[in-house]
Amino acid sequence: MDNAVLKRLKNAGLLSEQVPDMGFVSTGSFALNKIISGDYTKGIPIGMITQFHGEASTAKTVFATHVLKEAQSMGYYTILVDSENAYNAEFAKHLGLDPKKLVYAAPETLEDCFQVIEDAITTIREVDKDTPIVVAYDSIAVSPSKVEYEAEGYEAHNMQGAIRAKSTGACLRKINPLMRKHKVALIIINQIRNKVGVMYGSPDTMAAGGKSLEYYLGVNLKCISNKTSDLLKDDHKRVTGIKGTVRNTKNKCSIPFRECEFELMYNEGLNAYAGTLKQLEADGLVSRSGAWYSVAGTEKKFQSKDFETMLLNPETEGFEGLRKLFGL
């Protein structure tokens, strides 16, 4: 194309000159990184909106916290918008997050939450034009619209859901262009509700956002954990954590409709290696025969319970390729 023509274009350029990706932030789970980005060491994309949604106690906030933790370790700005008023410094420190490096806000309404996000982004960019910004919004399901918040009394009406969905759409239309322009990764946490009277198909529906939210997502992740069968217990039958599955239902970074396992230990956080063996097996990097695994191209055999120890031990032969894959 003629350079003279390109010079006259004010708000356009060649696609080949655009940055293909703006980087990624790890989720704290190698398996989840893989199903999102196609790489074990990457994670959620900068420049896009990522949603974690699911029922209560399915590790949604923990995943967001681990992303913020990884962002801090990379020197990025981190912001938490807490509409649930349930986050605290002790919880953050327990999972390795530094509260002194976390910008925190607890706005009262949906519109105020998005306004805080926009203001924080523009304020940071006035003094720092390049360092990525990672924002977690926990959660959009709890934030009332201004109409709801300013209404007298507590009686609901049939149009409240439509009003909130309309407000969400308006906020997303305004905030979405800022993602790539200012190198921002926005994590939205959402909840699941059940539709009444559904006899066929899934009764699940999003608690907030309406249809518009799904269109703006770069990555959509559903967190699933059974409240009885997925509990992790110690030798004394005391609950020490949960396990579950994360299902990728939309993905603009890699292949969608992949899923992985996760484990959350309440006193430690996410197990970074949970679910990785299944991903490695699917990639043909390890093979399995009964309870035994072997690294592709070697005769090194091991069981799943020994995988992490052998991977982290630099003296274990045959694991060099896997250690490089995980950036160890």
C-alpha positions as a Python dict, from the first residue, in 0.01 Angstrom:
ca = {
    (1, 'M'): (0, 0, 0),
    (2, 'D'): (117, 354, -81),
    (3, 'N'): (286, 515, 222),
    (4, 'A'): (129, 848, 130),
    (5, 'V'): (-214, 693, 179),
    (6, 'L'): (-117, 546, 518),
    (7, 'K'): (12, 880, 640),
    (8, 'R'): (-327, 1039, 570),
    (9, 'L'): (-512, 779, 777),
    (10, 'K'): (-572, 909, 1129),
    (11, 'N'): (-727, 613, 1307),
    (12, 'A'): (-622, 317, 1095),
    (13, 'G'): (-313, 128, 984),
    (14, 'L'): (-201, -206, 846),
    (15, 'L'): (-309, -519, 1030),
    (16, 'S'): (45, -656, 993),
    (17, 'E'): (172, -370, 1211),
    (18, 'Q'): (-60, -451, 1501),
    (19, 'V'): (79, -632, 1806),
    (20, 'P'): (-48, -996, 1775),
    (21, 'D'): (-68, -1032, 2153),
    (22, 'M'): (7, -799, 2442),
    (23, 'G'): (128, -1066, 2680),
    (24, 'F'): (-31, -1297, 2933),
    (25, 'V'): (-56, -1333, 3311),
    (26, 'S'): (-42, -1677, 3469),
    (27, 'T'): (-343, -1808, 3660),
    (28, 'G'): (-130, -2003, 3908),
    (29, 'S'): (-236, -2329, 3743),
    (30, 'F'): (-26, -2474, 3459),
    (31, 'A'): (-320, -2678, 3331),
    (32, 'L'): (-551, -2376, 3324),
    (33, 'N'): (-284, -2168, 3151),
    (34, 'K'): (-270, -2437, 2884),
    (35, 'I'): (-642, -2447, 2806),
    (36, 'I'): (-661, -2066, 2793),
    (37, 'S'): (-349, -1974, 2596),
    (38, 'G'): (-220, -2302, 2455),
    (39, 'D'): (96, -2259, 2667),
    (40, 'Y'): (165, -2391, 3017),
    (41, 'T'): (337, -2071, 3132),
    (42, 'K'): (107, -1803, 2991),
    (43, 'G'): (-253, -1759, 3114),
    (44, 'I'): (-512, -1485, 3074),
    (45, 'P'): (-455, -1234, 2792),
    (46, 'I'): (-369, -868, 2841),
    (47, 'G'): (-593, -647, 2628),
    (48, 'M'): (-905, -860, 2677),
    (49, 'I'): (-1180, -933, 2930),
    (50, 'T'): (-1173, -1272, 3105),
    (51, 'Q'): (-1468, -1406, 3305),
    (52, 'F'): (-1467, -1667, 3582),
    (53, 'H'): (-1821, -1778, 3658),
    (54, 'G'): (-1974, -2054, 3865),
    (55, 'E'): (-2170, -2139, 4176),
    (56, 'A'): (-2063, -2038, 4527),
    (57, 'S'): (-1733, -2178, 4661),
    (58, 'T'): (-1589, -2287, 4327),
    (59, 'A'): (-1257, -2096, 4361),
    (60, 'K'): (-1353, -1800, 4140),
    (61, 'T'): (-1206, -1536, 4373),
    (62, 'V'): (-900, -1753, 4436),
    (63, 'F'): (-825, -1773, 4064),
    (64, 'A'): (-854, -1395, 4036),
    (65, 'T'): (-628, -1353, 4340),
    (66, 'H'): (-363, -1579, 4190),
    (67, 'V'): (-370, -1378, 3866),
    (68, 'L'): (-321, -1057, 4067),
    (69, 'K'): (-38, -1224, 4258),
    (70, 'E'): (137, -1327, 3935),
    (71, 'A'): (85, -977, 3794),
    (72, 'Q'): (253, -825, 4099),
    (73, 'S'): (550, -1058, 4057),
    (74, 'M'): (586, -926, 3699),
    (75, 'G'): (582, -565, 3820),
    (76, 'Y'): (235, -486, 3680),
    (77, 'Y'): (-25, -258, 3837),
    (78, 'T'): (-298, -452, 4021),
    (79, 'I'): (-648, -326, 4105),
    (80, 'L'): (-934, -497, 4288),
    (81, 'V'): (-1291, -371, 4264),
    (82, 'D'): (-1473, -545, 4548),
    (83, 'S'): (-1849, -504, 4528),
    (84, 'E'): (-1897, -802, 4762),
    (85, 'N'): (-1715, -625, 5049),
    (86, 'A'): (-1573, -965, 5144),
    (87, 'Y'): (-1205, -923, 5058),
    (88, 'N'): (-945, -850, 5325),
    (89, 'A'): (-572, -804, 5360),
    (90, 'E'): (-521, -1127, 5556),
    (91, 'F'): (-686, -1335, 5282),
    (92, 'A'): (-472, -1161, 5020),
    (93, 'K'): (-147, -1218, 5212),
    (94, 'H'): (-242, -1580, 5280),
    (95, 'L'): (-247, -1645, 4904),
    (96, 'G'): (76, -1454, 4842),
    (97, 'L'): (-72, -1121, 4730),
    (98, 'D'): (90, -801, 4860),
    (99, 'P'): (-189, -571, 4992),
    (100, 'K'): (54, -276, 4984),
    (101, 'K'): (76, -306, 4605),
    (102, 'L'): (-297, -361, 4544),
    (103, 'V'): (-525, -70, 4460),
    (104, 'Y'): (-858, -142, 4631),
    (105, 'A'): (-1206, 6, 4580),
    (106, 'A'): (-1555, -95, 4694),
    (107, 'P'): (-1805, 108, 4488),
    (108, 'E'): (-2176, 83, 4560),
    (109, 'T'): (-2324, 44, 4211),
    (110, 'L'): (-2249, -126, 3880),
    (111, 'E'): (-2193, 204, 3704),
    (112, 'D'): (-1961, 324, 3982),
    (113, 'C'): (-1753, 5, 3956),
    (114, 'F'): (-1686, 61, 3588),
    (115, 'Q'): (-1621, 430, 3649),
    (116, 'V'): (-1358, 342, 3912),
    (117, 'I'): (-1192, 103, 3665),
    (118, 'E'): (-1184, 368, 3393),
    (119, 'D'): (-1054, 637, 3630),
    (120, 'A'): (-780, 408, 3763),
    (121, 'I'): (-665, 318, 3412),
    (122, 'T'): (-653, 677, 3288),
    (123, 'T'): (-481, 800, 3606),
    (124, 'I'): (-208, 534, 3581),
    (125, 'R'): (-155, 610, 3213),
    (126, 'E'): (-95, 977, 3291),
    (127, 'V'): (229, 880, 3469),
    (128, 'D'): (313, 541, 3315),
    (129, 'K'): (233, 478, 2948),
    (130, 'D'): (345, 119, 2914),
    (131, 'T'): (332, -107, 3223),
    (132, 'P'): (35, -348, 3195),
    (133, 'I'): (-259, -315, 3433),
    (134, 'V'): (-454, -610, 3575),
    (135, 'V'): (-801, -542, 3719),
    (136, 'A'): (-1026, -789, 3902),
    (137, 'Y'): (-1396, -708, 3948),
    (138, 'D'): (-1551, -927, 4222),
    (139, 'S'): (-1830, -957, 4140),
    (140, 'I'): (-2057, -813, 3876),
    (141, 'A'): (-2345, -1027, 4007),
    (142, 'V'): (-2354, -838, 4338),
    (143, 'S'): (-2343, -483, 4202),
    (144, 'P'): (-2687, -317, 4180),
    (145, 'S'): (-2758, -72, 3903),
    (146, 'K'): (-2805, 290, 4007),
    (147, 'V'): (-3178, 253, 3948),
    (148, 'E'): (-3193, -39, 4192),
    (149, 'Y'): (-2970, 131, 4447),
    (150, 'E'): (-3163, 458, 4450),
    (151, 'A'): (-3508, 298, 4458),
    (152, 'E'): (-3709, 331, 4776),
    (153, 'G'): (-3773, 12, 4971),
    (154, 'Y'): (-3676, -340, 4874),
    (155, 'E'): (-3959, -446, 4645),
    (156, 'A'): (-3840, -585, 4313),
    (157, 'H'): (-4013, -555, 3977),
    (158, 'N'): (-3998, -751, 3653),
    (159, 'M'): (-3779, -498, 3469),
    (160, 'Q'): (-3489, -488, 3716),
    (161, 'G'): (-3296, -760, 3536),
    (162, 'A'): (-3344, -587, 3201),
    (163, 'I'): (-3230, -254, 3347),
    (164, 'R'): (-2913, -409, 3490),
    (165, 'A'): (-2839, -585, 3160),
    (166, 'K'): (-2888, -258, 2973),
    (167, 'S'): (-2657, -74, 3215),
    (168, 'T'): (-2394, -350, 3183),
    (169, 'G'): (-2402, -326, 2805),
    (170, 'A'): (-2353, 51, 2819),
    (171, 'C'): (-2060, 17, 3063),
    (172, 'L'): (-1892, -254, 2856),
    (173, 'R'): (-1923, -51, 2536),
    (174, 'K'): (-1731, 227, 2708),
    (175, 'I'): (-1469, 19, 2891),
    (176, 'N'): (-1389, -238, 2620),
    (177, 'P'): (-1192, -3, 2388),
    (178, 'L'): (-958, 78, 2679),
    (179, 'M'): (-836, -283, 2713),
    (180, 'R'): (-598, -299, 2418),
    (181, 'K'): (-534, 76, 2403),
    (182, 'H'): (-396, 81, 2758),
    (183, 'K'): (-267, -280, 2799),
    (184, 'V'): (-532, -384, 3051),
    (185, 'A'): (-644, -733, 3152),
    (186, 'L'): (-989, -718, 3312),
    (187, 'I'): (-1110, -1018, 3514),
    (188, 'I'): (-1482, -1026, 3582),
    (189, 'I'): (-1622, -1268, 3838),
    (190, 'N'): (-1982, -1371, 3789),
    (191, 'Q'): (-2225, -1607, 3956),
    (192, 'I'): (-2467, -1869, 3827),
    (193, 'R'): (-2838, -1878, 3896),
    (194, 'N'): (-3098, -2144, 3811),
    (195, 'K'): (-3392, -2067, 3584),
    (196, 'V'): (-3724, -2168, 3739),
    (197, 'G'): (-3929, -2445, 3579),
    (198, 'V'): (-3665, -2577, 3336),
    (199, 'M'): (-3728, -2946, 3269),
    (200, 'Y'): (-3500, -3001, 2969),
    (201, 'G'): (-3147, -2874, 2918),
    (202, 'S'): (-2935, -2679, 3162),
    (203, 'P'): (-3116, -2448, 3406),
    (204, 'D'): (-2799, -2241, 3454),
    (205, 'T'): (-2803, -1874, 3368),
    (206, 'M'): (-2569, -1584, 3443),
    (207, 'A'): (-2656, -1381, 3749),
    (208, 'A'): (-2561, -1055, 3577),
    (209, 'G'): (-2460, -904, 3247),
    (210, 'G'): (-2738, -1034, 3024),
    (211, 'K'): (-2639, -1143, 2674),
    (212, 'S'): (-2412, -846, 2615),
    (213, 'L'): (-2135, -956, 2852),
    (214, 'E'): (-2061, -1276, 2662),
    (215, 'Y'): (-1997, -1083, 2340),
    (216, 'Y'): (-1724, -872, 2501),
    (217, 'L'): (-1536, -1162, 2661),
    (218, 'G'): (-1204, -1276, 2522),
    (219, 'V'): (-1204, -1581, 2751),
    (220, 'N'): (-1499, -1731, 2939),
    (221, 'L'): (-1427, -1987, 3213),
    (222, 'K'): (-1682, -2189, 3408),
    (223, 'C'): (-1570, -2317, 3750),
    (224, 'I'): (-1735, -2642, 3859),
    (225, 'S'): (-1699, -2818, 4195),
    (226, 'N'): (-1933, -3058, 4370),
    (227, 'K'): (-1998, -2966, 4733),
    (228, 'T'): (-1975, -3329, 4849),
    (229, 'S'): (-1773, -3550, 4614),
    (230, 'D'): (-1509, -3287, 4535),
    (231, 'L'): (-1406, -3211, 4893),
    (232, 'L'): (-1042, -3283, 4982),
    (233, 'K'): (-987, -3428, 5331),
    (234, 'D'): (-691, -3515, 5551),
    (235, 'D'): (-631, -3840, 5742),
    (236, 'H'): (-870, -3722, 6015),
    (237, 'K'): (-1157, -3663, 5766),
    (238, 'R'): (-1126, -3287, 5803),
    (239, 'V'): (-1192, -3081, 5490),
    (240, 'T'): (-868, -2920, 5368),
    (241, 'G'): (-973, -2800, 5024),
    (242, 'I'): (-1171, -2865, 4709),
    (243, 'K'): (-1106, -2999, 4364),
    (244, 'G'): (-1301, -2933, 4049),
    (245, 'T'): (-1299, -2852, 3680),
    (246, 'V'): (-1260, -2533, 3480),
    (247, 'R'): (-1433, -2540, 3142),
    (248, 'N'): (-1338, -2295, 2870),
    (249, 'T'): (-1658, -2198, 2686),
    (250, 'K'): (-1518, -1909, 2479),
    (251, 'N'): (-1161, -1839, 2377),
    (252, 'K'): (-1012, -1581, 2141),
    (253, 'C'): (-654, -1685, 2230),
    (254, 'S'): (-655, -2058, 2164),
    (255, 'I'): (-891, -2352, 2108),
    (256, 'P'): (-1221, -2322, 2301),
    (257, 'F'): (-1422, -2595, 2474),
    (258, 'R'): (-1124, -2746, 2654),
    (259, 'E'): (-1130, -2821, 3027),
    (260, 'C'): (-886, -2900, 3305),
    (261, 'E'): (-885, -3008, 3668),
    (262, 'F'): (-788, -2787, 3962),
    (263, 'E'): (-715, -2832, 4332),
    (264, 'L'): (-746, -2564, 4598),
    (265, 'M'): (-594, -2620, 4940),
    (266, 'Y'): (-737, -2373, 5190),
    (267, 'N'): (-406, -2324, 5372),
    (268, 'E'): (-189, -2307, 5059),
    (269, 'G'): (-390, -2184, 4761),
    (270, 'L'): (-400, -2345, 4418),
    (271, 'N'): (-195, -2654, 4338),
    (272, 'A'): (-4, -2534, 4033),
    (273, 'Y'): (47, -2890, 3902),
    (274, 'A'): (-306, -3030, 3945),
    (275, 'G'): (-446, -3147, 3613),
    (276, 'T'): (-119, -3111, 3423),
    (277, 'L'): (-66, -3483, 3367),
    (278, 'K'): (-392, -3509, 3170),
    (279, 'Q'): (-287, -3212, 2956),
    (280, 'L'): (59, -3360, 2897),
    (281, 'E'): (-96, -3694, 2802),
    (282, 'A'): (-333, -3522, 2558),
    (283, 'D'): (-33, -3343, 2403),
    (284, 'G'): (154, -3673, 2366),
    (285, 'L'): (432, -3562, 2601),
    (286, 'V'): (365, -3843, 2849),
    (287, 'S'): (196, -4179, 2807),
    (288, 'R'): (4, -4386, 3059),
    (289, 'S'): (-29, -4757, 3122),
    (290, 'G'): (-256, -4830, 3416),
    (291, 'A'): (-126, -4635, 3716),
    (292, 'W'): (214, -4573, 3557),
    (293, 'Y'): (322, -4283, 3339),
    (294, 'S'): (631, -4245, 3124),
    (295, 'V'): (787, -3940, 2961),
    (296, 'A'): (771, -3957, 2582),
    (297, 'G'): (1098, -4070, 2427),
    (298, 'T'): (1235, -4204, 2755),
    (299, 'E'): (1195, -4513, 2971),
    (300, 'K'): (1146, -4306, 3285),
    (301, 'K'): (834, -4433, 3465),
    (302, 'F'): (652, -4271, 3754),
    (303, 'Q'): (313, -4252, 3926),
    (304, 'S'): (97, -3942, 3951),
    (305, 'K'): (173, -3891, 4322),
    (306, 'D'): (545, -3862, 4242),
    (307, 'F'): (512, -3633, 3940),
    (308, 'E'): (560, -3295, 4111),
    (309, 'T'): (857, -3413, 4320),
    (310, 'M'): (1035, -3560, 4019),
    (311, 'L'): (959, -3257, 3803),
    (312, 'L'): (1100, -3013, 4060),
    (313, 'N'): (1413, -3222, 4125),
    (314, 'P'): (1677, -3102, 3874),
    (315, 'E'): (1863, -3431, 3916),
    (316, 'T'): (1574, -3644, 3787),
    (317, 'E'): (1675, -3769, 3444),
    (318, 'G'): (1425, -3767, 3159),
    (319, 'F'): (1233, -3463, 3287),
    (320, 'E'): (1454, -3196, 3127),
    (321, 'G'): (1207, -3131, 2845),
    (322, 'L'): (910, -3102, 3081),
    (323, 'R'): (1098, -2867, 3314),
    (324, 'K'): (1174, -2643, 3016),
    (325, 'L'): (807, -2656, 2914),
    (326, 'F'): (702, -2528, 3259),
    (327, 'G'): (978, -2267, 3273),
    (328, 'L'): (1153, -2438, 3564),
}
